Amino acid sequence: MKNEIKFYSVQVKTDSEGNVKTELKIRYKEFIDLLLSFGFRRYDIGKASIYIRITDNVVTEYSITQIQDYFLNYIKSLPEKLEDNIKRDSLLEKFYSSPANYFCDRKLNLLMCSESLEFNTDTRDSVFLYFKNGYVKVTQEGYNLYDYASLNKCIWANQILSRDFEKKEFIESQNAEFAKFCFNVSGKKLERFHSLMSIIGYNLHTYFDTKLKASIFTDSKISETASGRTGKTLFCKGLGKIKNYCEINGKDFDPTYRHKYQEAEIDTQIVCLNDVRSPFDFEMLYNDITEFLPVQRKNQQPFRIKAKMLITTNKTIQTTGDSSKDRCVEFEFSEHYHRTYSPEDEFGHRFFTEWDKTEWNLYDNFMMSCISFYLKMGLIEPKPINLNIRKVIEQTSFEFVEFINNCLEEGSIEIGKEYNKTEIYEQFKELYDIPNERHFYSDMRNFYKHLKIYCEVSDCNINYTDRHSGNNRWFSITDGGI
């Protein structure tokens, strides 16, 4: 036999008539010992368990069916005749007759680890990435390729990218198509490009003992209708070519649904809620962003993972209040790409699927430079372009914002002066032909409710105050510094 562990025995029995019969028996302890010698283990995640195989510190998740297939292929590799005059096919027949008796949780749960597995993980100052020809260690000083022989801890097999890595100089990495794409969606502004580089680095840094934020990607264009097609999804998929990535349809995402993260795996490192519906309750994600993501699949034991979170939307997400602002970084994509002009139009081919080895290597080097940049500079919050005014429009209306903007620009409403509420309200009604009934703005209270939102959400740094004297009601807009 190819393995010294003998997992079967032959019992000789004589019946009442004196006939000698032989019976093939599976020795369960030796059967488990053999699987252990192949590297199979039970790996516990909280109250849940999965099965894994460890080969040269590389850990691969296996299903029960895959373990069964591996074992049966092992038997098929044995000689036709085994010890005790047992035929290989007889041994196969033993397992074929009742596979569920051997390959089931009741048996395989005995594949306990004799010692806890220690995985190689990112640290506060270092990021590790794994390629076919070695692993890359990234620090704020730069990055280098190392041989796997110098890596003493375990890694997941899914972490190993199916390509080789060759280090390039920083200037060369900027020639990557993905780098040019990022520069374009940054409006070709160097300051915003650096901010986006830091966001890339932050999300590729699988380290969680720090202040955690969701990255929210939206559009910069002011429009009465959501247009999209600016490259947000392509950008997120780009991060998923480095770290293990799970994309969830945002239109169907329900923060209250217990199986909302069921697509995630134990080794998922980035979760993207793509194109979430509006309005989106960001507060429901607080714990998921800063603590653990609960992964619960139907009819399976739940487990929890830590992952960086991306959110894309053609609208905006209301993140008013310190708690929300402290848990997100928001980046607006420029109008460089749109419905009739895509990255494929610009570069002449599709990203990722139509790249050659040279382009993949330039991409990898650019992503390494983003990680190094982030480790050195930290997460750089971008200055808003039209983000806040878009949030105001989505919470009020396009005509309301247009009216207030014109009043402030033309001086019919001046900072620090007091105005009669009814007079300003009547001006708005007359200008936009608001009927006296069955219209949201037919109620003056709604008009001034929106004015308060305008002052709170817009980036004008202004405050809203009001008072009443007798039958007269007054309001004023004051500088935010007062």
C-alpha positions, 0 to 999 in steps of 0.5 A: 500500500502507498500509505502505512496506515491500514484502515481495514481488516478481514474477519474469518467466520464459520457458519453453523454448517461449517462454511468459512466466510470472510468479511471486510471491516473498516477500522474507523480510527485508522480510517480517520488517521488516514484522512488526517495523514492526508491533511484533512482537518475539522476547522471550527468557526465559533459554533460552526465547523468546516472541513479543510485540507492543509498542504505545505501551510496552504489551507483549502476548504473541502466539502464532504463530497470532495473528501469522499472523492479524494479518498476514493481516488486514493483507493483507486490508486492502490494495487489490484491485490492488497494484503490479506488477499483483499482485492482493491475493487472489494474495498471500493465496493465496501465504500460504494455500498454505504458512502454516507456511513463513512463520509458524514458529519458524524464521522468527519467531525473526528478530524480534530486539529491537534493544535490551533492553526495560525494564519498569516494576516496583515498587521498594522504596518504590513500587508501580505499578498500571495502570488504563484511565484511567492508572496509580497510584503507591503509597508509604507517604505515599499514592497518586495517579493519573497519566497514561500519558504520564509512564510511559516504561518498558514494561508487560505488557498483562495488567497493565492492569486493565479498569476506571477508577480514582478516588481516595477518602479512606481513610475511604471505602475502609473502606466497601468490602465487601472491607474489611468482609470482611477485618475479619470474617475477622480476628475483628473485632479491629483488631490482626488486621485491621491484620496482614491489611492488611499481608499484603495489601500485602506480596503486592501489592508485586511487589518481591523484593530483600527477605526473602520469605515465603509467606502461609499461610491456615488456620482458627482453629477447633479441631475434630477434622475440617477444616471450612473455608468461612471465606473463605480462597479468596475472599480470595486471589482478591481479591488476584488482582483487582489483580495477575496471579494463578495458582491451582493445585489444592493437592490435586493439587500435588506439589512434586517434579513438574517441571510443578507450575507449568505453569499460570503465565504469564511475567507471573504475580505471585501463585501460590496453592496452594489447599487443599493436602493434609495433611500438606504438605512445606513445606520443598520450597518453600523455593527457590520462595519465596525464589528463582524458580519453575520453569515447565515446560510439556510440550514447551516450553522452561522459564522461571523467574518470581518471584512471591509465594506464597499457600497455603490449607489447612483443616488446618495446615502444620508450620512448626517450625524457624527455616528454615520460620518465616523463610519464612512468615507464618501467618494464621488466619481466624475462624469468622465465615463457615462452611458455612451462612453465606457472604459472599454471605449477608451482603452479598446478592450474589457478590463481584467478578462482581456488583459495580458500578463504585462497589464496584469503586472502593471495593475498589481504594482499599482495596487501595491503602490496604493497600499504603501501610500495608504500605510504612509499617509492614512485614509485621505477624506476627499473634499465633496464636489456636489455630494452635499447639494445632491443629498439636499435635492434628494431630501427636498426637491430640485425646484426648492434647491434651485429657488433657495440657491437663487435667493442666496446668490441674488441677495433676496435672502441675505445671511444674518437678516430676518425675513417674514416666512409668509412672504418668502413662501408666497414668492416660491409658490408664485414662481413655481405655480404651486396649487393651493391643494394636494401638493407637498408645498401647499403646506408652508411647514413643509417648505421651512422643514426643507429649508432647515434640511438645506442649512443642515446638509448643504456645504454652505456652513449656515444655520437656520433659526426661526421665531414668531411674534403674534401672528407673524413668523420670522426666520433667518439664516446665519453664518455657521461660525456664529 
